[in-house]
């Protein structure tokens, strides 16, 4: 079945450093979303990027559909960026999102 | 004001008991979902719904039922709770008109089965 693999599993940075998170998926995605899960557990959608490059604030996502990969770049990381970043994809017109296991980011001051 | 609210936020249930998790959304979205998250893992889809009075099986539906009595409400029912159903459950909604299918999540319901 469809699979989503994220790397690294965890990442520790000093405040101000940049983060690069990777997401690889086993089949062509028609929808690709990045989510942030806070240390308290709440989930929020960061951006949807099925192909190409998208920016929002300090976040940049690049998805290369035919290579079945997406990345999330966080520039000038802040301690408040700490949490888990989840990648999710689906195929065709399905509303079913398949999630990766996430990258846990820790930013220290 | 939170657009997707879940209740209860936390519950301890006994094995074999019935558990109902409720979800209410004010986003006016057609799609609603129930996911479960186990410690240190991503989310897995249990049931979802496109429209009121209709539900669809997700990837891990065994042991769960779902009910969508109205556009705003979506419940997850565990008829006979088991230890393996200890997890955090998230409800979400999305807009069928949104090509990106952005999901809006509730705060989660932590279920412990003893």
Interface residues (C-beta under 8 A of the other chain):
Chain A: X4 X31 X33 X35 X41 X42 X43 X44 X45 X48 X50 X86 X88 X90 X95 X96 X97 X98 X99 X100 X101 X102
Chain B: X31 X33 X35 X40 X41 X42 X43 X44 X45 X48 X50 X58 X59 X88 X90 X92 X94 X100 X101 X102 X103 X104 X105 X107 X108
